[in-house]
Amino acid sequence: MFYLAPIVVFFGLVINYSLKKRFSSELKQLTYFLKFSEKFFLLLIISFSIYLSFSLSIWFFIFLFTGIILGFFLRETLLYLGIQQTIFNLYLSSLSFIYLLFTKEKLSLKNTLLFFLPMLVIFLPVDPWIFLALSSGSLIPQLFQ
């Protein structure tokens, strides 16, 4: 059942696209609220994913700082959200869905592939929890764009 969560999360971007198309004139008045909401939910996603993947091992901090450096060079928020969906956590999926309702990302084929491509990690013989620290570190620079 949790395997459907990434699809439901992606529908947040589809709903965002349809609402922006339908209510484009009203959204101009809400730009400050939308920007604040986007940053707030991104901060919640980062905090919760660090909480889930936190350990006092050196590997956690290596993956976190590697993710921060990667996030400065590759600014693709949907890629990192897709990586976080590989652990199938309901709370993280709910926060990601709400974030995608407020985001300024566009619905395109590129964004769709960036979101669903990390699902291939499930088939690798690697623990997906290590990618959670990497993706949460990569989302930190997205807060300051």
Secondary structure, DSSP 4 states (H G I P E B T S, - for coil): -GGGHHHHHHHHHHHHHHHHHHSHHHHGGGHHHHHHHHHHHHHHHHHHHHHHH--SSHHHHHHHHHHHHHHHH---HHHHHHHHGGG--HHHHHHHHHHHHH------HHHHHHHHGGGGGGGSSS-THHHHHHHHHHHGGGGG-
